């Protein structure tokens, strides 16, 4: 399907919501686990991550893009994603 877009000279863009699900079984969702390793989450005054709801059933945590570690983590996510699916751009939904 992706190749059909390119054959017809179209550009492929993905919408990405930065909320990352925290309800996946341990060891199965690298975006969340690596986010923990990089300590990327927006935190409450007590140090626990802020949680919210977007499209997944489970709660999500939000990256704190003011941290340098978040930029590193976010870039790694998209480098890996680009290896799976070629795309021209990302629209980050807020």
Residue, then its C-alpha position, 0 to 999 in steps of 0.5 A: x500500500x505504501x509503495x502505491x502512494x509513492x508510485x503515484x508521486x504522493x507524500x505519506x504523512x503519519x499523525x502521531x499522538x505523543x501519549x504513550x500507553x502504560x498498560x501493555x504487559x511488561x517487556x512488550x512495549x519498547x516506547x513505554x519502557x525506553x521512555x522510563x529508562x530515559x526518564x522522559x515523562x511529565x511529572x507531578x510535584x510528587x515525582x509520579x508521571x502525569x497520566x491521561x486518556x487519548x485513544x488507547x483503552x489504557x492510560x497514557x503518559x506524556x513526554x516532557x519535550x523540555x528534557x534533552x533525554x526526551x528528544x533523544x528518545x523521540x528521535x530513536x522511536x522515529x528512526x526505528x519506525x522509519x525502518x518499518x514504514x517509509x514516510x515523508x513526514x510526521x504530524x504530531x497531534x497535541 
